[in-house]
Amino acid sequence: MKKITLPFTPENLKSLLTEVISKQSTFTHQDLAEWCWDYTVELEDVDFENEYEYDAISVARDIECQWDLYLCNSYKWEELQNLDMSNVLLPYEWFVEWLNKLESVK
């Protein structure tokens, strides 16, 4: 796993999604899901000043939740024990939808 060290901002989330969509990312979907988890934990008690910040945290939460659900629904428990999760890819269309959600608010 490669730790994404970008600060937790809506702009960085948008940039990460754009990188995944371009298929030129230097990180895995697992790395992005972990970053999103950290983002949601870091900002869970923050009162957001605008809708864009609120939607960004909602998208980040959806990404990390969908990652977990995808793993649970796609692999048996025994497979997960030895699975190299860095090779797991979420559906491309999901990233497009998440980016569209962010872009529709700003």
VOKOL-900069 format. One record per residue: residue in one letter; x, y, z of N, C-alpha, C in turn. Coordinates in pm, whole numbers. Example, Ala and Ser with C-alpha at 12.3 -4.5 7.8 and 13.67 -1.06 7.14 Angstrom:
# residues 2
- res; nu; nv; nw; cau; cav; caw; cu; cv; cw
- a; 1319; -569; 780; 1230; -450; 780; 1320; -330; 780
- s; 1285; -225; 708; 1367; -106; 714; 1290; 3; 787
END
This chain:
# residues 106
- res; nu; nv; nw; cau; cav; caw; cu; cv; cw
- m; 84; -118; 0; 0; 0; 0; 88; 125; 0
- k; 46; 224; -76; 115; 352; -83; 29; 456; -14
- k; 81; 517; 88; 5; 618; 161; -2; 746; 79
- i; -123; 793; 53; -143; 920; -15; -132; 1029; 93
- t; -41; 1121; 73; -11; 1220; 178; -69; 1359; 151
- l; -159; 1369; 57; -222; 1498; 28; -311; 1542; 144
- p; -319; 1671; 170; -413; 1721; 271; -557; 1686; 233
- f; -642; 1682; 332; -782; 1645; 312; -863; 1768; 271
- t; -875; 1786; 139; -953; 1897; 86; -1039; 1846; -29
- p; -1149; 1915; -58; -1230; 1876; -173; -1150; 1880; -303
- e; -1062; 1978; -317; -981; 1990; -438; -889; 1870; -456
- n; -831; 1822; -347; -744; 1704; -357; -823; 1579; -388
- l; -942; 1567; -333; -1028; 1453; -368; -1061; 1456; -516
- k; -1096; 1573; -566; -1126; 1588; -708; -1004; 1551; -793
- s; -888; 1594; -752; -765; 1564; -824; -737; 1413; -825
- l; -757; 1348; -713; -734; 1203; -704; -832; 1127; -793
- l; -958; 1169; -793; -1057; 1104; -879; -1023; 1125; -1027
- t; -981; 1244; -1060; -942; 1273; -1198; -824; 1186; -1240
- e; -732; 1166; -1149; -616; 1081; -1180; -658; 936; -1204
- v; -750; 886; -1124; -798; 749; -1144; -868; 737; -1279
- i; -953; 835; -1310; -1028; 831; -1435; -935; 837; -1556
- s; -826; 910; -1544; -731; 920; -1655; -650; 791; -1674
- k; -664; 702; -1578; -592; 574; -1578; -440; 594; -1576
- q; -398; 705; -1517; -257; 735; -1503; -218; 748; -1356
- s; -300; 691; -1267; -275; 711; -1125; -149; 638; -1078
- t; -87; 698; -980; 33; 641; -920; -1; 568; -790
- f; -130; 551; -765; -176; 485; -644; -286; 385; -682
- t; -316; 294; -592; -417; 193; -617; -554; 240; -567
- h; -656; 168; -603; -790; 197; -553; -793; 176; -401
- q; -717; 80; -354; -707; 58; -210; -646; 181; -142
- d; -541; 238; -202; -478; 358; -147; -579; 472; -137
- l; -658; 489; -243; -758; 595; -244; -864; 570; -137
- a; -908; 447; -124; -1008; 414; -21; -954; 444; 118
- e; -828; 414; 142; -766; 443; 273; -758; 594; 296
- w; -720; 669; 193; -713; 814; 205; -852; 869; 238
- c; -953; 817; 169; -1091; 861; 194; -1135; 828; 337
- w; -1096; 712; 385; -1128; 675; 524; -1065; 776; 619
- d; -938; 806; 599; -869; 902; 685; -934; 1040; 676
- y; -976; 1078; 556; -1043; 1206; 533; -1171; 1213; 616
- t; -1251; 1110; 611; -1379; 1111; 684; -1358; 1111; 834
- v; -1258; 1038; 880; -1229; 1034; 1024; -1177; 1170; 1071
- e; -1088; 1227; 994; -1027; 1357; 1028; -1132; 1468; 1038
- l; -1232; 1464; 952; -1327; 1575; 943; -1468; 1541; 987
- e; -1486; 1430; 1058; -1622; 1388; 1092; -1694; 1485; 1187
- d; -1622; 1561; 1266; -1686; 1652; 1361; -1679; 1799; 1318
- v; -1639; 1823; 1194; -1625; 1960; 1145; -1759; 2008; 1089
- d; -1791; 2133; 1119; -1908; 2197; 1058; -1861; 2264; 930
- f; -1912; 2219; 818; -1868; 2269; 689; -1932; 2402; 658
- e; -1855; 2488; 594; -1902; 2622; 562; -1985; 2628; 434
- n; -1968; 2529; 347; -2043; 2533; 222; -2079; 2392; 176
- e; -2166; 2387; 78; -2217; 2259; 28; -2107; 2175; -39
- y; -2011; 2243; -102; -1902; 2171; -169; -1821; 2088; -70
- e; -1789; 2145; 44; -1714; 2071; 146; -1796; 1954; 199
- y; -1924; 1977; 220; -2013; 1871; 268; -2021; 1758; 165
- d; -2037; 1792; 37; -2046; 1690; -66; -1915; 1615; -83
- a; -1803; 1683; -64; -1673; 1615; -74; -1659; 1509; 34
- i; -1697; 1541; 154; -1687; 1442; 262; -1786; 1329; 237
- s; -1901; 1358; 179; -1998; 1253; 145; -1943; 1160; 38
- v; -1876; 1217; -62; -1815; 1135; -167; -1704; 1050; -108
- a; -1620; 1110; -24; -1511; 1033; 39; -1568; 917; 122
- r; -1673; 945; 194; -1736; 839; 276; -1793; 729; 186
- d; -1855; 768; 76; -1910; 670; -17; -1799; 584; -77
- i; -1687; 645; -113; -1575; 569; -171; -1526; 465; -73
- e; -1502; 505; 50; -1448; 407; 145; -1551; 300; 181
- c; -1678; 336; 185; -1782; 235; 211; -1798; 139; 93
- q; -1799; 195; -28; -1814; 110; -146; -1695; 17; -163
- w; -1577; 60; -123; -1459; -27; -127; -1485; -151; -41
- d; -1527; -129; 83; -1553; -240; 173; -1663; -331; 121
- l; -1771; -270; 74; -1883; -349; 21; -1841; -429; -102
- y; -1763; -367; -188; -1716; -436; -309; -1634; -559; -272
- l; -1546; -543; -175; -1465; -657; -131; -1553; -768; -75
- c; -1647; -730; 11; -1735; -831; 74; -1825; -902; -26
- n; -1869; -828; -128; -1960; -885; -227; -1891; -955; -342
- s; -1762; -934; -357; -1689; -991; -470; -1601; -1110; -435
- y; -1570; -1125; -308; -1476; -1230; -267; -1529; -1305; -146
- k; -1496; -1430; -140; -1530; -1511; -23; -1432; -1476; 89
- w; -1476; -1502; 210; -1394; -1471; 328; -1255; -1533; 316
- e; -1250; -1656; 271; -1121; -1725; 258; -1031; -1655; 156
- e; -1090; -1606; 48; -1012; -1536; -54; -955; -1404; 1
- l; -1035; -1337; 81; -991; -1208; 136; -869; -1222; 227
- q; -855; -1339; 287; -744; -1359; 380; -608; -1350; 309
- n; -603; -1386; 183; -477; -1386; 109; -478; -1295; -14
- l; -579; -1215; -26; -595; -1131; -143; -499; -1012; -141
- d; -433; -989; -253; -353; -868; -269; -449; -757; -311
- m; -494; -680; -216; -597; -580; -242; -547; -467; -330
- s; -418; -456; -348; -366; -352; -436; -401; -380; -582
- n; -443; -502; -611; -482; -538; -748; -632; -529; -772
- v; -709; -499; -668; -854; -490; -680; -891; -355; -741
- l; -977; -359; -841; -1021; -237; -908; -1172; -220; -895
- l; -1212; -106; -846; -1355; -74; -843; -1399; -39; -985
- p; -1527; -50; -1012; -1575; -14; -1146; -1541; 132; -1182
- y; -1488; 149; -1300; -1447; 280; -1352; -1560; 382; -1344
- e; -1683; 339; -1377; -1798; 429; -1381; -1824; 494; -1246
- w; -1790; 424; -1137; -1813; 480; -1005; -1730; 607; -985
- f; -1606; 604; -1032; -1519; 720; -1017; -1572; 838; -1097
- v; -1626; 810; -1215; -1686; 915; -1297; -1805; 975; -1224
- e; -1888; 892; -1165; -2005; 941; -1090; -1964; 1025; -970
- w; -1862; 980; -896; -1816; 1056; -780; -1760; 1191; -823
- l; -1683; 1194; -930; -1629; 1321; -979; -1742; 1411; -1027
- n; -1838; 1356; -1097; -1952; 1436; -1144; -2029; 1496; -1027
- k; -2042; 1423; -920; -2111; 1475; -801; -2036; 1595; -745
- l; -1905; 1584; -738; -1826; 1698; -687; -1834; 1819; -781
- e; -1827; 1794; -909; -1828; 1903; -1006; -1965; 1969; -1018
- s; -2071; 1898; -986; -2205; 1955; -1000; -2236; 2054; -889
- v; -2161; 2052; -781; -2189; 2140; -668; -2107; 2268; -676
- k; -1985; 2257; -719; -1897; 2375; -715; -1929; 2476; -821
END
